[in-house]
Amino acid sequence: MAGRRINARPILVVGSVALDDVRTAAEHAPEVLGGAASYFSLAASLFAPVRMVAVVGQDFPEEHLQLFKERSIDLDGLQVKPGKTFRWRAQYSGIRLEHRVTIETQLNVFADFHPSLPDAFRDSPLVFLANIQPALQLEVLEQVRDSAFIACDTMNLWIETDRPGLERLYRRVHCVLMNAEEAVQFSGEPFLPAAARAVLSYGPRVVIVKQGEHGSILFTRDRAFVAPAMPLDVVRDPTGAGDAFAGGLLGHLAGADSGLEPVLRRAMLYGNVLGSLAVEDFSVRRIAGAGQDEIDRRLSTLIDMITLDDSRPAGR
C-alpha cells in the first residue's frame, strides 16, 4: 500500500457511502461511488488502517466493496440493509465549477442509519465524524473509548437546523473542520480569525477552515498556519474534496504524534494533496489510482510554496 506506515494507528470513520450522479457542462458521471466515508477512507488508507462505519443497500455494487477490501479498509462496521443505497444527484457550473446545485437526494437506507460500532472499533485512537447529523455524531462518541484525536465535519444545513447539537459536539472533539462559509455562518463573525476563535471557545484544540482553491487554514488558540492549495490545470469534479482532505490529514496523524503542531502543519499539506487529487476526476478515481511518488511530488511542491529559500536572490 502506497505510503502506509507500519506503525500507523487505525482510524475510525463514520459517515455516508453513496452512489452519485454528477454532471458538469462538459461531462456526466452517473452511478459512481460517492459519500463522505468513501472519499475519506480511500484517502486515509494510503497512510493507515481504516475502520468504516456506514450503511448501504442491497443494490450496492460489488466492485465498490472490492475496492474497499483491496485497500484493506475494515468493513465490519458497514451495514448492508434491505433497500436502496443513498443516492445524490448534482450539477456543477461556472468556469471553475464553483457553483453546485443539488438536484435530488434519495436517503433510502441512510434515512434510518444509526452507527453501531463493532467492539473492536471502540478503541480506535483516531476518529473522523464525517458530515452526518450531529445527533449521530454524538452517538458515535458514546461508543468510543479514550480516542487520542477526534475530528468532526459539518455542513450549513446542521448550522441552520441543529445548532445546539453542534455546540454539544464541539465541546467533545479535538478538531473541527469547516469551510469558510460555515465558519462565518456558525460564529456570526465576518472574518475567519474571529470566526475560528468563536468555535475554539467551545473547547476543541484545533479549527481547520477549508477554502478550496485557496488552501486551508489551521487555527489554534494562539497561532494560525496557512496551507496552500495545489496549483491545478484542470478540475473535473469538486465532489469529495473536503473528505479527501480529511483523509490525508488524519492519515498522516495516524503515523505521528497528533498533539504536536508541526505534525498538524504537515498533515494539513497532506490533506491538500489528497484534496487536489480528488478534484481531478469524477468520484474516487484519482485517489484510488494515486501512488506514493505522486503524493510525494505534490507534497514537495506545497513545501516549496511556503519555504523561503535564502539562496535565491530576493525579488523586487
Residue frames as qw, qx, qy, qz and C-alpha x, y, z in Angstrom:
[[0.000, 0.888, 0.460, 0.000, 0.00, 0.00, 0.00],
 [0.416, 0.583, -0.024, 0.698, 1.43, 3.32, -1.08],
 [0.012, -0.597, 0.253, -0.761, 2.85, 5.26, 1.83],
 [0.756, -0.554, -0.208, -0.280, 1.22, 3.23, 4.61],
 [0.007, 0.638, -0.647, 0.417, 3.33, 3.31, 7.75],
 [0.548, -0.037, -0.831, 0.085, 3.92, 0.05, 9.58],
 [0.236, -0.217, -0.690, 0.649, 3.28, 1.64, 12.97],
 [0.242, -0.238, -0.175, -0.924, 0.29, 3.76, 11.90],
 [0.238, 0.169, 0.762, -0.578, -2.65, 3.69, 14.27],
 [0.104, 0.450, 0.823, 0.330, -6.11, 2.74, 12.95],
 [0.168, 0.059, 0.030, -0.984, -8.63, 5.45, 12.07],
 [0.204, 0.488, 0.833, -0.161, -12.37, 5.13, 12.58],
 [0.141, 0.030, -0.265, -0.953, -14.63, 6.93, 10.11],
 [0.224, 0.495, 0.802, -0.249, -18.40, 7.21, 10.42],
 [0.200, 0.445, -0.140, -0.862, -20.32, 8.71, 7.54],
 [0.746, 0.463, 0.199, -0.435, -22.13, 8.15, 4.27],
 [0.312, -0.149, 0.797, 0.495, -21.43, 5.78, 1.41],
 [0.504, 0.595, 0.263, -0.568, -23.42, 6.75, -1.66],
 [0.538, 0.292, 0.610, 0.503, -23.97, 6.37, -5.36],
 [0.006, 0.637, 0.034, -0.770, -23.57, 9.76, -7.02],
 [0.520, 0.607, 0.493, 0.344, -24.79, 11.19, -10.31],
 [0.259, -0.687, 0.038, 0.678, -22.63, 14.21, -11.14],
 [0.549, 0.647, 0.400, 0.346, -22.92, 16.44, -14.18],
 [0.224, -0.557, 0.098, 0.794, -20.90, 19.38, -15.46],
 [0.477, 0.688, -0.064, -0.543, -21.31, 21.36, -18.67],
 [0.344, 0.578, -0.680, -0.294, -18.84, 19.03, -20.37],
 [0.317, 0.167, -0.933, 0.040, -19.24, 15.65, -18.68],
 [0.749, -0.321, 0.016, -0.579, -21.62, 13.33, -16.88],
 [0.234, 0.256, -0.912, 0.218, -20.76, 10.57, -14.40],
 [0.728, -0.317, -0.120, -0.595, -23.82, 8.50, -13.38],
 [0.944, -0.288, -0.089, -0.132, -23.98, 5.92, -10.57],
 [0.546, 0.482, -0.518, 0.449, -20.42, 6.45, -9.35],
 [0.647, -0.377, -0.536, 0.391, -19.07, 5.75, -5.88],
 [0.003, 0.653, -0.098, 0.751, -19.54, 8.69, -3.53],
 [0.694, -0.658, -0.278, -0.086, -20.22, 9.60, 0.07],
 [0.141, -0.881, 0.380, -0.245, -18.00, 11.20, 2.69],
 [0.768, -0.428, 0.476, -0.018, -16.89, 7.89, 4.21],
 [0.882, 0.360, 0.210, 0.221, -15.82, 6.60, 0.79],
 [0.387, 0.829, -0.176, 0.363, -13.63, 9.59, -0.04],
 [0.382, -0.780, 0.428, -0.249, -12.17, 9.74, 3.44],
 [0.890, -0.244, 0.385, -0.002, -11.44, 6.02, 3.68],
 [0.845, 0.428, 0.118, 0.298, -9.71, 5.71, 0.34],
 [0.218, 0.851, -0.265, 0.398, -7.56, 8.78, 1.06],
 [0.496, -0.694, 0.445, -0.271, -6.67, 7.78, 4.63],
 [0.970, -0.065, 0.235, 0.015, -5.95, 4.17, 3.65],
 [0.637, 0.664, -0.248, 0.304, -2.90, 5.40, 1.75],
 [0.053, 0.666, -0.518, 0.535, -1.34, 6.07, 5.15],
 [0.241, -0.229, 0.764, -0.553, -3.01, 3.94, 7.82],
 [0.077, -0.292, -0.951, -0.070, -5.58, 1.21, 8.55],
 [0.343, -0.121, -0.037, -0.931, -9.15, 2.46, 8.28],
 [0.059, 0.303, 0.922, -0.232, -12.29, 1.19, 10.04],
 [0.219, -0.157, -0.352, -0.896, -15.50, 2.19, 8.26],
 [0.154, 0.409, 0.801, -0.408, -18.96, 2.52, 9.81],
 [0.303, 0.208, -0.271, -0.890, -21.70, 3.28, 7.28],
 [0.596, 0.290, 0.693, -0.284, -24.76, 1.75, 5.62],
 [0.203, 0.258, -0.612, -0.719, -25.54, 0.66, 2.05],
 [0.797, 0.163, 0.170, -0.556, -28.45, -1.07, 0.36],
 [0.793, -0.011, 0.603, 0.090, -28.54, -4.47, -1.25],
 [0.663, 0.725, 0.163, 0.090, -28.05, -2.79, -4.63],
 [0.177, -0.880, 0.380, 0.222, -24.57, -1.53, -3.72],
 [0.772, 0.532, -0.340, -0.065, -22.17, -2.73, -6.44],
 [0.933, -0.280, 0.050, 0.222, -19.75, -5.48, -5.52],
 [0.658, 0.473, -0.071, 0.582, -16.96, -3.70, -7.40],
 [0.106, -0.794, 0.190, -0.567, -17.03, -0.88, -4.84],
 [0.817, -0.536, 0.167, -0.128, -16.89, -3.29, -1.93],
 [0.921, 0.118, 0.024, 0.370, -13.95, -4.96, -3.63],
 [0.341, 0.707, -0.159, 0.599, -12.15, -1.62, -3.95],
 [0.473, -0.748, 0.240, -0.398, -12.52, -1.03, -0.21],
 [0.944, -0.282, 0.163, 0.048, -11.23, -4.53, 0.51],
 [0.779, 0.419, -0.057, 0.463, -8.26, -4.10, -1.81],
 [0.125, 0.708, -0.259, 0.644, -7.31, -1.04, 0.20],
 [0.474, -0.107, -0.753, 0.443, -7.58, -3.06, 3.44],
 [0.326, -0.320, 0.142, -0.878, -10.45, -0.94, 4.74],
 [0.001, -0.117, -0.939, 0.324, -12.12, -2.84, 7.57],
 [0.394, -0.219, -0.406, -0.795, -15.80, -3.21, 6.66],
 [0.260, -0.257, -0.892, 0.265, -17.00, -4.95, 9.81],
 [0.062, 0.448, 0.463, -0.762, -18.97, -1.79, 10.61],
 [0.254, 0.131, -0.444, -0.849, -20.56, -1.46, 7.15],
 [0.501, 0.264, 0.695, -0.443, -24.25, -2.33, 7.44],
 [0.139, -0.003, -0.727, -0.672, -25.97, -3.84, 4.39],
 [0.376, 0.275, 0.590, -0.659, -29.72, -3.23, 4.69],
 [0.360, 0.486, 0.766, 0.219, -32.70, -4.25, 2.53],
 [0.189, 0.914, 0.253, -0.253, -33.47, -1.46, 0.11],
 [0.609, 0.682, 0.043, 0.403, -31.54, 1.02, -1.98],
 [0.602, -0.175, -0.143, 0.766, -28.26, 2.79, -1.28],
 [0.061, -0.810, -0.157, 0.562, -28.21, 6.53, -0.55],
 [0.547, 0.424, 0.427, 0.582, -28.16, 8.44, -3.86],
 [0.114, -0.759, -0.083, 0.636, -27.17, 12.03, -4.58],
 [0.548, 0.519, 0.445, 0.481, -27.52, 13.89, -7.90],
 [0.181, -0.813, -0.058, 0.550, -25.92, 17.27, -8.53],
 [0.612, 0.646, 0.211, 0.404, -24.74, 19.63, -11.25],
 [0.453, -0.549, 0.040, 0.702, -21.72, 21.95, -11.24],
 [0.447, 0.794, 0.263, 0.317, -21.40, 25.12, -13.30],
 [0.206, -0.946, 0.178, 0.177, -19.10, 28.10, -13.61],
 [0.497, 0.729, -0.469, 0.043, -15.65, 28.43, -15.14],
 [0.114, 0.441, -0.825, 0.333, -14.05, 26.70, -12.13],
 [0.564, -0.304, -0.751, -0.163, -17.11, 24.58, -11.28],
 [0.090, 0.126, -0.550, 0.821, -17.62, 26.82, -8.28],
 [0.560, -0.064, 0.125, -0.816, -21.42, 26.64, -8.36],
 [0.120, -0.028, -0.992, -0.026, -23.18, 23.46, -7.26],
 [0.621, -0.113, 0.014, -0.775, -26.87, 22.64, -7.32],
 [0.225, -0.023, 0.959, -0.168, -28.19, 19.52, -5.64],
 [0.446, -0.015, -0.506, -0.738, -30.88, 18.20, -7.97],
 [0.832, -0.272, -0.301, -0.379, -32.01, 15.19, -5.98],
 [0.053, -0.419, 0.816, -0.394, -31.25, 13.42, -2.72],
 [0.836, -0.193, -0.380, -0.345, -32.59, 9.93, -2.04],
 [0.334, -0.606, 0.626, -0.360, -31.69, 8.94, 1.52],
 [0.793, 0.079, -0.570, -0.202, -33.05, 5.39, 1.14],
 [0.807, -0.296, -0.467, 0.207, -31.41, 3.11, 3.76],
 [0.380, 0.206, -0.328, 0.840, -29.39, 6.07, 5.07],
 [0.365, -0.569, -0.139, -0.724, -32.61, 7.62, 6.41],
 [0.819, -0.518, -0.086, -0.230, -32.72, 5.13, 9.29],
 [0.697, 0.324, -0.471, 0.433, -28.97, 4.84, 9.83],
 [0.530, -0.807, 0.192, -0.177, -27.71, 4.65, 13.38],
 [0.429, 0.597, -0.656, 0.169, -23.99, 3.96, 13.75],
 [0.896, -0.409, 0.120, -0.125, -23.27, 0.74, 15.61],
 [0.175, 0.749, -0.637, 0.052, -19.58, 0.22, 16.31],
 [0.894, -0.003, -0.441, 0.083, -18.15, -3.30, 16.44],
 [0.686, -0.712, -0.010, 0.149, -16.42, -3.83, 19.76],
 [0.759, -0.057, 0.163, 0.628, -13.00, -3.88, 18.09],
 [0.287, 0.640, 0.220, 0.678, -13.68, -0.39, 16.67],
 [0.387, -0.874, -0.274, -0.101, -14.44, 1.22, 20.03],
 [0.623, -0.618, 0.099, 0.469, -10.79, 1.69, 20.97],
 [0.611, 0.589, 0.200, 0.489, -9.87, 3.48, 17.72],
 [0.478, -0.405, -0.144, 0.766, -7.18, 6.06, 18.57],
 [0.030, 0.200, -0.219, -0.955, -8.23, 8.44, 15.79],
 [0.284, 0.559, 0.766, -0.140, -11.84, 9.19, 14.84],
 [0.037, 0.046, -0.310, -0.949, -13.35, 11.14, 11.97],
 [0.296, 0.545, 0.690, -0.374, -17.01, 12.05, 12.27],
 [0.184, 0.164, 0.555, 0.795, -17.97, 12.83, 8.70],
 [0.266, -0.015, -0.019, -0.964, -20.83, 15.08, 7.68],
 [0.342, -0.414, -0.819, -0.202, -23.88, 13.44, 9.22],
 [0.406, -0.775, -0.233, -0.424, -26.46, 14.73, 11.70],
 [0.014, -0.596, 0.569, -0.566, -24.88, 15.98, 14.95],
 [0.791, -0.315, 0.283, -0.442, -27.08, 13.55, 16.90],
 [0.978, 0.171, -0.109, 0.045, -25.50, 10.63, 15.04],
 [0.451, 0.591, -0.465, 0.481, -22.01, 12.03, 15.56],
 [0.367, -0.536, 0.487, -0.584, -22.75, 12.22, 19.28],
 [0.962, -0.099, 0.058, -0.250, -23.99, 8.62, 19.19],
 [0.796, 0.388, -0.365, 0.288, -20.55, 7.59, 17.98],
 [0.098, 0.598, -0.509, 0.611, -18.86, 9.45, 20.82],
 [0.724, -0.398, 0.293, -0.481, -20.94, 7.47, 23.30],
 [0.997, 0.064, 0.006, -0.050, -19.42, 4.29, 21.88],
 [0.645, 0.529, -0.380, 0.400, -15.69, 5.11, 21.55],
 [0.745, -0.623, -0.115, 0.209, -13.19, 4.83, 24.38],
 [0.492, -0.711, 0.216, 0.453, -10.39, 7.32, 25.08],
 [0.699, 0.570, 0.221, 0.371, -9.62, 8.31, 21.48],
 [0.534, -0.335, 0.018, 0.776, -6.48, 10.41, 21.18],
 [0.017, 0.254, -0.249, -0.935, -7.76, 12.62, 18.37],
 [0.312, 0.571, 0.757, -0.056, -11.37, 13.15, 17.30],
 [0.002, -0.189, 0.277, 0.942, -12.19, 15.37, 14.32],
 [0.365, 0.566, 0.711, -0.204, -15.62, 16.28, 13.00],
 [0.082, 0.097, 0.463, 0.877, -17.02, 17.82, 9.85],
 [0.247, 0.552, 0.603, -0.521, -20.33, 19.60, 9.35],
 [0.202, 0.366, 0.566, 0.710, -22.42, 21.49, 6.80],
 [0.136, -0.149, 0.063, -0.977, -24.57, 24.61, 6.70],
 [0.577, -0.363, -0.560, -0.471, -27.77, 22.56, 7.00],
 [0.635, -0.389, -0.597, 0.299, -26.90, 21.47, 10.54],
 [0.224, -0.039, -0.244, 0.943, -25.90, 25.01, 11.48],
 [0.340, -0.222, -0.242, -0.881, -29.37, 26.13, 10.41],
 [0.723, -0.294, -0.428, -0.454, -31.36, 23.25, 11.90],
 [0.859, -0.414, -0.283, 0.101, -29.41, 21.88, 14.88],
 [0.206, 0.742, -0.376, 0.515, -27.06, 24.44, 16.31],
 [0.621, -0.601, 0.370, -0.341, -27.48, 23.10, 19.88],
 [0.990, 0.004, 0.122, 0.070, -26.37, 19.69, 18.65],
 [0.642, 0.585, -0.199, 0.453, -23.28, 21.18, 17.06],
 [0.166, -0.773, 0.369, -0.488, -22.44, 23.07, 20.23],
 [0.850, -0.391, 0.311, -0.166, -22.61, 19.83, 22.23],
 [0.930, 0.283, 0.022, 0.234, -20.46, 18.12, 19.63],
 [0.401, 0.743, -0.263, 0.467, -17.78, 20.83, 19.58],
 [0.457, -0.719, 0.383, -0.356, -17.37, 20.51, 23.34],
 [0.883, -0.243, 0.397, -0.066, -16.35, 16.87, 22.90],
 [0.860, 0.425, 0.083, 0.270, -13.96, 16.86, 19.94],
 [0.587, -0.460, 0.159, 0.646, -10.35, 17.89, 19.42],
 [0.168, -0.190, 0.470, 0.845, -10.66, 19.27, 15.89],
 [0.468, 0.654, 0.472, -0.360, -13.46, 20.93, 13.92],
 [0.302, -0.004, 0.588, 0.750, -13.32, 21.10, 10.12],
 [0.315, 0.756, 0.447, -0.360, -15.46, 23.69, 8.32],
 [0.478, 0.449, 0.319, 0.684, -15.42, 25.65, 5.11],
 [0.178, 0.042, -0.148, 0.972, -15.17, 29.42, 5.26],
 [0.395, -0.375, -0.345, -0.765, -18.88, 30.00, 4.69],
 [0.702, -0.443, -0.556, -0.050, -19.81, 27.62, 7.52],
 [0.514, -0.165, -0.417, 0.731, -17.32, 29.21, 9.91],
 [0.054, -0.149, -0.005, -0.987, -18.82, 32.64, 9.31],
 [0.551, -0.379, -0.469, -0.577, -22.38, 31.32, 9.49],
 [0.686, -0.378, -0.592, 0.193, -21.83, 29.46, 12.78],
 [0.476, -0.227, -0.343, 0.777, -19.90, 32.23, 14.51],
 [0.057, 0.927, 0.369, -0.045, -21.60, 35.33, 13.13],
 [0.344, -0.707, 0.251, 0.565, -18.12, 36.78, 12.64],
 [0.638, 0.747, -0.008, -0.188, -17.27, 38.12, 9.16],
 [0.303, 0.740, -0.600, 0.043, -13.51, 37.42, 9.37],
 [0.858, 0.034, -0.511, -0.026, -12.02, 33.96, 9.71],
 [0.338, 0.245, -0.679, 0.604, -9.67, 34.51, 12.70],
 [0.377, -0.172, 0.392, -0.821, -12.55, 35.78, 14.82],
 [0.837, -0.001, -0.247, -0.488, -14.82, 33.02, 13.48],
 [0.706, 0.157, -0.663, 0.191, -12.25, 30.38, 14.43],
 [0.060, 0.231, -0.631, 0.738, -11.85, 31.83, 17.92],
 [0.634, -0.146, 0.121, -0.749, -15.60, 31.59, 18.41],
 [0.896, 0.036, -0.395, -0.200, -15.52, 27.88, 17.55],
 [0.516, 0.261, -0.666, 0.472, -12.42, 27.30, 19.69],
 [0.282, -0.376, 0.402, -0.786, -14.26, 28.79, 22.67],
 [0.872, -0.174, -0.111, -0.444, -16.37, 25.62, 22.82],
 [0.750, -0.496, 0.434, -0.049, -13.29, 23.56, 23.63],
 [0.922, 0.316, 0.074, 0.210, -11.64, 21.99, 20.56],
 [0.576, -0.522, 0.238, 0.583, -7.86, 22.40, 20.29],
 [0.236, -0.161, 0.577, 0.765, -7.89, 22.98, 16.56],
 [0.542, 0.659, 0.366, -0.371, -10.18, 24.53, 13.97],
 [0.369, -0.117, 0.637, 0.667, -9.40, 23.95, 10.30],
 [0.450, 0.674, 0.201, -0.551, -11.06, 26.16, 7.70],
 [0.569, 0.141, 0.667, 0.460, -11.12, 24.72, 4.18],
 [0.213, 0.720, 0.008, -0.661, -11.06, 27.23, 1.32],
 [0.808, 0.525, 0.267, -0.019, -10.90, 25.08, -1.80],
 [0.709, 0.547, 0.011, 0.445, -8.55, 26.51, -4.40],
 [0.015, -0.849, 0.259, -0.459, -7.26, 28.97, -1.78],
 [0.388, 0.278, -0.775, 0.413, -5.97, 26.23, 0.51],
 [0.651, -0.581, -0.483, -0.075, -6.77, 25.76, 4.17],
 [0.001, -0.651, 0.395, -0.648, -6.04, 27.47, 7.48],
 [0.657, -0.296, -0.648, 0.244, -5.26, 25.81, 10.79],
 [0.209, -0.702, 0.160, -0.662, -6.22, 27.82, 13.87],
 [0.571, -0.294, -0.666, 0.381, -5.21, 27.09, 17.44],
 [0.298, -0.860, -0.373, 0.183, -5.75, 29.40, 20.39],
 [0.301, -0.808, 0.142, 0.487, -2.53, 31.30, 19.80],
 [0.212, -0.392, 0.635, 0.631, -1.39, 30.55, 16.25],
 [0.741, 0.541, 0.200, -0.345, -2.51, 30.15, 12.67],
 [0.373, -0.309, 0.725, 0.489, -0.99, 28.30, 9.73],
 [0.632, 0.571, -0.018, -0.524, -1.96, 28.71, 6.07],
 [0.573, -0.095, 0.759, 0.293, -1.52, 25.64, 3.88],
 [0.299, 0.444, -0.351, -0.768, -1.55, 26.49, 0.17],
 [0.847, 0.316, 0.336, -0.265, -3.66, 24.63, -2.34],
 [0.584, -0.092, 0.635, 0.497, -2.00, 22.60, -5.07],
 [0.299, 0.532, -0.235, -0.756, -1.97, 24.61, -8.33],
 [0.574, 0.220, 0.786, 0.057, -4.06, 22.65, -10.81],
 [0.038, 0.143, -0.539, -0.829, -4.60, 22.97, -14.53],
 [0.472, -0.209, -0.635, -0.574, -7.90, 21.07, -14.53],
 [0.324, 0.001, 0.725, -0.608, -10.76, 20.50, -12.10],
 [0.305, -0.105, -0.792, -0.518, -13.29, 17.92, -13.31],
 [0.599, -0.526, -0.537, -0.276, -15.36, 17.21, -10.18],
 [0.040, -0.561, 0.463, -0.685, -15.10, 19.07, -6.85],
 [0.828, -0.397, -0.150, -0.368, -17.20, 16.44, -5.02],
 [0.936, -0.273, -0.163, 0.152, -15.50, 14.89, -2.01],
 [0.464, 0.605, -0.324, 0.560, -12.50, 17.20, -1.91],
 [0.345, -0.665, 0.347, -0.564, -13.09, 18.12, 1.74],
 [0.930, -0.278, 0.165, -0.176, -13.44, 14.48, 2.77],
 [0.863, 0.323, -0.163, 0.353, -10.29, 13.53, 0.88],
 [0.105, 0.719, -0.351, 0.591, -8.56, 16.43, 2.65],
 [0.659, -0.546, 0.316, -0.410, -9.65, 15.00, 6.00],
 [0.999, 0.015, 0.003, 0.046, -8.39, 11.57, 4.94],
 [0.634, 0.506, -0.283, 0.512, -4.93, 12.91, 4.15],
 [0.198, -0.708, 0.324, -0.595, -4.91, 14.94, 7.36],
 [0.783, -0.431, 0.321, -0.314, -5.81, 12.11, 9.74],
 [0.956, 0.233, -0.123, 0.126, -3.86, 9.61, 7.68],
 [0.436, 0.583, -0.419, 0.542, -0.65, 11.48, 8.38],
 [0.400, -0.598, 0.387, -0.576, -1.56, 11.98, 12.04],
 [0.961, -0.178, -0.018, -0.209, -2.10, 8.24, 12.41],
 [0.884, 0.167, -0.207, 0.384, 1.61, 7.64, 11.92],
 [0.318, 0.421, -0.295, 0.796, 2.82, 10.55, 14.05],
 [0.207, -0.362, -0.627, 0.658, 2.22, 12.36, 17.33],
 [0.046, 0.679, 0.570, 0.460, -1.09, 14.08, 16.65],
 [0.345, -0.842, -0.329, 0.251, -0.62, 16.52, 19.52],
 [0.466, -0.387, 0.180, 0.775, 2.37, 18.35, 18.05],
 [0.342, 0.799, 0.132, -0.477, 1.66, 21.47, 16.00],
 [0.065, 0.562, -0.644, -0.515, 4.46, 20.84, 13.43],
 [0.228, 0.094, 0.958, 0.145, 2.89, 17.43, 12.75],
 [0.338, 0.673, 0.570, -0.330, -0.50, 19.07, 12.28],
 [0.194, 0.751, -0.228, -0.589, 1.01, 21.52, 9.82],
 [0.003, -0.303, 0.856, 0.419, 2.47, 18.75, 7.68],
 [0.276, 0.345, 0.891, -0.107, -0.82, 16.88, 7.98],
 [0.334, 0.731, 0.220, -0.553, -2.55, 19.95, 6.52],
 [0.173, 0.579, -0.578, -0.549, -0.29, 19.73, 3.47],
 [0.110, 0.007, 0.981, 0.163, -1.08, 16.05, 3.03],
 [0.329, 0.562, 0.653, -0.385, -4.75, 16.96, 3.26],
 [0.329, 0.733, -0.104, -0.586, -4.39, 19.50, 0.46],
 [0.020, 0.354, -0.842, -0.405, -2.52, 16.94, -1.65],
 [0.189, 0.248, 0.950, -0.003, -5.35, 14.40, -1.36],
 [0.315, 0.692, 0.401, -0.511, -7.95, 17.10, -1.96],
 [0.208, 0.633, -0.420, -0.616, -6.15, 18.11, -5.15],
 [0.047, -0.104, 0.950, 0.289, -6.20, 14.52, -6.40],
 [0.297, 0.431, 0.796, -0.305, -9.91, 14.14, -5.68],
 [0.352, 0.718, 0.196, -0.568, -10.99, 17.01, -7.93],
 [0.039, 0.497, -0.637, -0.588, -9.02, 15.92, -11.00],
 [0.272, -0.055, -0.863, -0.423, -11.53, 13.21, -11.91],
 [0.660, -0.349, -0.173, -0.643, -15.02, 12.08, -11.06],
 [0.906, -0.355, -0.196, -0.119, -15.75, 10.02, -7.98],
 [0.634, -0.682, 0.346, 0.120, -12.74, 8.46, -6.19],
 [0.889, 0.432, -0.002, 0.151, -10.87, 7.52, -9.37],
 [0.361, 0.754, -0.383, 0.394, -7.78, 9.67, -8.85],
 [0.471, -0.621, 0.514, -0.359, -7.45, 8.80, -5.17],
 [0.951, -0.051, 0.284, -0.108, -7.83, 5.10, -5.90],
 [0.849, 0.450, -0.012, 0.277, -5.07, 5.28, -8.50],
 [0.017, -0.929, 0.314, -0.197, -2.65, 7.51, -6.59],
 [0.881, 0.038, -0.315, 0.350, 0.85, 6.26, -5.84],
 [0.589, -0.659, -0.121, 0.452, 3.42, 7.31, -3.28],
 [0.494, 0.014, 0.246, 0.834, 5.68, 9.02, -5.83],
 [0.012, 0.621, 0.422, 0.660, 2.86, 11.28, -6.98],
 [0.486, -0.816, -0.313, -0.011, 1.86, 12.15, -3.42],
 [0.645, -0.440, 0.010, 0.625, 5.48, 12.93, -2.53],
 [0.362, 0.268, 0.320, 0.834, 5.89, 15.18, -5.59],
 [0.178, -0.753, -0.382, -0.506, 2.80, 17.17, -4.73],
 [0.612, -0.724, -0.214, 0.236, 3.85, 17.46, -1.10],
 [0.596, -0.170, 0.123, 0.775, 7.25, 18.79, -2.21],
 [0.149, 0.534, 0.370, 0.745, 5.51, 21.38, -4.39],
 [0.392, -0.828, -0.315, -0.248, 3.47, 22.65, -1.44],
 [0.687, -0.545, -0.077, 0.474, 6.51, 22.74, 0.85],
 [0.479, 0.129, 0.228, 0.838, 8.39, 24.79, -1.75],
 [0.042, -0.704, -0.401, -0.585, 5.47, 27.22, -1.87],
 [0.490, -0.845, -0.140, -0.160, 5.78, 28.05, 1.83],
 [0.788, -0.358, 0.034, 0.499, 9.55, 27.83, 2.23],
 [0.138, 0.970, -0.172, -0.102, 11.78, 30.88, 1.94],
 [0.897, 0.103, 0.063, 0.426, 14.94, 29.77, 0.12],
 [0.246, -0.897, 0.098, 0.353, 17.64, 32.23, 1.22],
 [0.564, -0.207, 0.541, 0.589, 19.98, 31.03, -1.54],
 [0.367, 0.602, 0.557, 0.439, 17.79, 32.62, -4.20],
 [0.163, 0.100, -0.023, 0.981, 18.01, 36.35, -4.95],
 [0.136, 0.527, 0.614, -0.572, 15.21, 38.34, -3.39],
 [0.261, 0.603, 0.590, 0.469, 12.58, 39.65, -5.77],
 [0.084, 0.122, -0.066, 0.987, 11.95, 43.34, -6.08]]
